[in-house]
Each structure stands twice: as C-alpha cells, then as structure tokens.
C-alpha cells in the first residue's frame, strides 16, 4: 500500500470514528415542572420526575429534572448550555416565570440551540406564548418581499394575558399591514391568546387519531388510541398555524383538538402535546410516554445536527 492509499485509509477510519462518536453522544434532555403538590395524587414524585424517570430508560437520552423553585427557576444558562431538548410542564404558576427567562429560552430555540416540547396546560406557559409570538412575526414577514421586510416594523396589539377567549372571539393572532407614503410598512399584530374557548376537567376518555403515521414523533404509535381519563380542550386553539398536525383528539360530545402539533421557529422546532392533567393517568399510559420520547429523540437529533454544522 502506497503512502497516498495509507493516508486515505487513515482519514476514512477517522471519519467513521467521528460519525460513531457523534451517534453515541446522548441527547441532553431537561424536564421542567412547576411541581404542583396536587400532582402527587397521581404522580407520587411529581409529574416531571415521572416523565424523566421514563426517559432515563432510553440509553441515547441523558435526562435531568428541574423545577420552578430551583435556582434561577430551574433554567439557568448553565442548565440550558447542557440541554438539547427542554420539556415543559406548567399549570397554576405560569405567571411566575419571568419574561426575560422565557426570552432566553426562545432565543435558543430560534438559533437552533434548543428544541422545546410543551405539554398540556403549558399552552399558557411564558416560553410557549413568546414562541408563538415569534412564529407569528416570522409568518407575517414571510408575506412581504425582501425589500419590504427591510422597511417593516411590528406594532403589537392586545396584552399578554391568560384569559380564555369567548366562542365568538376573533381568532388570534390577527395580522394586518399598512404601507405609508414613504414606503415603510407597519405590521399590526394582535397577540395569539394561546388558549381556546372550551375546556373541562371531567376525566372522560378521548380518542386520539394519528394523522401523520410516517412522522418520527408517531413512530410505533397506533392509528388510534384512547386515554381513559383526560381533560377536554375544545378548538379553536388561538395560535399561529402549525407546520404539521400529527395527532387529532376527539370527545364523544363532539369537541376536537389538534393534540400534537409542531412549529418551526427560526432554526429550531417546538412540539406541543395536549393530552394530560395532573390528576389523571395520562402519563401512566404507554402511548403518551412514547410520543414524548419520540419527540425528544427527533428534536434532539435535529438540534445536535445544527450544533455540529456551526
């Protein structure tokens, strides 16, 4: 074997070793939970810890569990620096999360440093609400030419509140454009409410249908499955249009909801999974736990790939 062939072989061995090493690197998962005491009636060691314990069964995941009462609300820069995917569960203490804390999280999502999974009642979490605002701006700007985008400014309407919309309320976010004589464009946006007009913690069963069985998040999930107990949320969900709706949920009384959807936000991704309630057995069932695991793996591989490309 001549010198050139030996060099080529050595480089090939290094390349294969590098690829194998990258594949062996675990996905860093952080599960965040406000750790509401009422959870303990169904999840003895809190819901977030319950999910984290399940994820730890998967060798390709390295899992840390944090809470609202931890230093820096559980999401210090040090924690986020070591995180590929952040899983978020919040309920009655949503407004305790500082806006600047949520902005740090959303900034990392936009730059492709972090994948975000938002569960059930965390539709009103500050990180989810700010992420939906970011997505709204991205969609609004996408309707403009590159020349007009350079001249555009955004004016926000509506306050960031946590009040459920009425059945007849105008769907948010709402976007309108006004072009001045100077060519400048004002984009007026009514913030997404991030809620829905109907909900009931009745604990009745729902039916979840897998709409995109080929999506990685739906891997190994049946075409239909039934949580025997869950809280009901009824559409319309006041959020910007998702890039994909993977699961649809229905109830016997006729309500329905986009139970699993994801959005591209900047370079990153966010997945919202609706089924749950801290006093119901949803996350003792195999399907919801598998869906969260699939989402963590998919988002994690996406984020690790983006980090490698930097």
Order of alpha helices (4+ residues) and beta strands (2+ residues): alpha-beta-alpha-beta-alpha-beta-alpha-beta-alpha-alpha-beta-beta-beta-beta-beta-beta-beta-beta-beta-beta-alpha
